[in-house]
Amino acid sequence: MRPIEVAERLGRWSSGRGPLYVLLAARLRRLIDDGELPPGVLLPPDRALAGALAVGRTTVVAAYDLLRSEGRITRRQGSGTHVAGWTSAGPVEDAPVDPMFLDSLESRDDGVLLAICAAPGDPPPQVAEAYAQIVPELARITGDIGYYPFGHPVLRQALADRYTGRGVPTCPDQVMVTNGGQQALSLLAHALVSPGDQVLVEAPTYPGALEAFREKGAVLRGLPVGLDGFEAAVRERRPALAYVIPTYQNPTGSVLPSLARERLARAADVPLIEDEVPADLGFPGTTRLTPMAAYSDAVISIGSLSKSIWGGLRIGWIRASAPLINRLARIRAVHDLGGNVPAQLAAAHLLPQLDRVGLAEELQARHDHLRGLLTQHLPTWAVPTVTGGQCLWVRLPYGDGASYAQTALRHGLAVLPGTGLDVTGQSDAHVRLHFRARPDELTEAVTRLTTAWHAYHPPADRVHPRPAIAI
Ligand SMILES: Cc1ncc(COP(=O)(O)O)c(C=O)c1O
C-alpha cells in the first residue's frame, strides 16, 4: 500500500496524548484489528511512511517495533513489513479513502480545530421553529405508512416550485428527495456508471463525489475547473457522465459565468451533473445564477440544505427527467426505503427561508476574518479571495499540502490537503481551509497554522519556493 494511502487511512492519528510512536502504533493497531489493513498487506518502508507523515524515521521504526512485539506485523529484511496472518481474500484493494469521510468518523472532543468537513457549526433557530410548526401536521397524519422512496410529496412539490421560480420549469415527478447531497451523488453513480466507464470531473473537486464515482469503478478524468475543454473531452473519451460544481465551486470557490454555463449545458450530450450544494452560499450583493438545467435536459441538478441550513437534517435532492427519477427511486428503495418524513416536512417550511437574513453577511465576515489573518501572519501563502462558498483554496509557497497537514495536525488543526481532491495530481501544493467556524476559532486556527508553518520541514525535493501567482 502506498505511503500516502496509509497516511490518509490514519486520519487524526497524532492528535492524542503521548509519544508520537505510541499514537502511530495505536492507529495502525486499530486499522489492523478492524480489518482495514488485512493480513498480508505490505506496509510502506519506514522512510517512506515517515516522509508521508512528516515525522522522523525513528518514530515509524519504534511504532513498527511495538506492533511486531505484539505479533500484529512481521518485518523481514528484503521482503518488507507485512500485516501478520494470512487471508484467502488476497491483497486488499488499494481504494483511496476520502479524508473527509474519515474525518467525520473521528471523535469531536479531541480539541482539533478547523475540522475538515465544512458545514454550519449548529442548526439555526429556524430549524427548531420549523419542527414546532410540523408537530400539529404530524398529529393530523392518518392512513399513511410513511415510506416515500421518491421523497415526501409536500417537499417534492416545494422543490419543484423552487426550480420553476428559478427559471427551470419542473414538476414534482422530476424531483427526488435524498438523504443529503451525498446520497444524491451515490444514487446517480449507481444508476449511470458501470465499471471502467469514464467520468469527467473538475480538478480539483469535491472528494465525496470522486469517492462515489470510484465506488462504481469509474475511471476519472480531470479537466480544469469549469470543465474547460469539455466538448473535446466528450468527443475523445465518450464519458458515461460529467460532474461540475458551477457556483462557489468546492474547493476553489469559483463561479462559472452565465454564458459559460449555458454553453457547457448545451454542449452536453452525455449526462452532466451540476452540483448546487454550495449554490446558496453567496456573499452579500451576489446574484443567484440560473441552474444549468434550464438550458438542457442532459443536465441533472442536485442540491441540499446541509450548507445553507444544517447538515444534521440530511435533506438533499435530485432534479432530473421523470424516467431517471423512477430508476433512482428503485435503486434507493433497496438501500433505505425512503427518508425521514418529519425532517422532510420541516424542510418544506425551511425552503422559503433559504435567503434567511444573516447567512450571506456571516459568511462574508468569516471569510474576511480568516483571509485577513492569513495574509497578515502567513504573507507568503497564496490565498485567493472568493465571493461565496465556505472554503479558501490555499497554495503553499513550498513543501506540499499532505506533509504540512500532518504537521498542522500535531499542532491541533485538521486541514484538507489538496491531493485527495485532484485526480490529475496537480494540487499537491494546496490545502483547503474553511471559514464556517466561529471567529474566535478561526483566530486560534490561524495561530496554530502559523506555529505549524514555522515548525514545518518540507520533504527534501520540495524545499524550493514556487514562482508567485497573481491573485
Ligand atoms: C459540493 C458538495 N456536494 C455534495 C456534498 C454533500 O452534501 P451533504 O452534506 O448534503 O450530503 C458536499 C458536502 O460537503 C459538497 O460540498
PDBQT file of the ligand as one rigid body, heavy atoms in Angstrom, charges set to zero:
ROOT
HETATM    1  C1  LIG A 501     -20.113  20.169  -3.493  1.00  0.00    +0.000 C 
HETATM    2  C2  LIG A 501     -20.736  19.239  -2.498  1.00  0.00    +0.000 A 
HETATM    3  N1  LIG A 501     -21.627  18.333  -2.926  1.00  0.00    +0.000 NA
HETATM    4  C3  LIG A 501     -22.223  17.477  -2.078  1.00  0.00    +0.000 A 
HETATM    5  C4  LIG A 501     -21.929  17.494  -0.737  1.00  0.00    +0.000 A 
HETATM    6  C5  LIG A 501     -22.618  16.526   0.185  1.00  0.00    +0.000 C 
HETATM    7  O1  LIG A 501     -23.745  17.158   0.696  1.00  0.00    +0.000 OA
HETATM    8  P1  LIG A 501     -24.497  16.647   2.013  1.00  0.00    +0.000 P 
HETATM    9  O2  LIG A 501     -23.706  17.135   3.171  1.00  0.00    +0.000 OA
HETATM   10  O3  LIG A 501     -25.840  17.258   1.905  1.00  0.00    +0.000 OA
HETATM   11  O4  LIG A 501     -24.563  15.163   1.943  1.00  0.00    +0.000 OA
HETATM   12  C6  LIG A 501     -20.998  18.416  -0.243  1.00  0.00    +0.000 A 
HETATM   13  C7  LIG A 501     -20.639  18.423   1.182  1.00  0.00    +0.000 C 
HETATM   14  O5  LIG A 501     -19.622  18.955   1.576  1.00  0.00    +0.000 OA
HETATM   15  C8  LIG A 501     -20.401  19.319  -1.144  1.00  0.00    +0.000 A 
HETATM   16  O6  LIG A 501     -19.508  20.222  -0.738  1.00  0.00    +0.000 OA
ENDROOT
TORSDOF 0
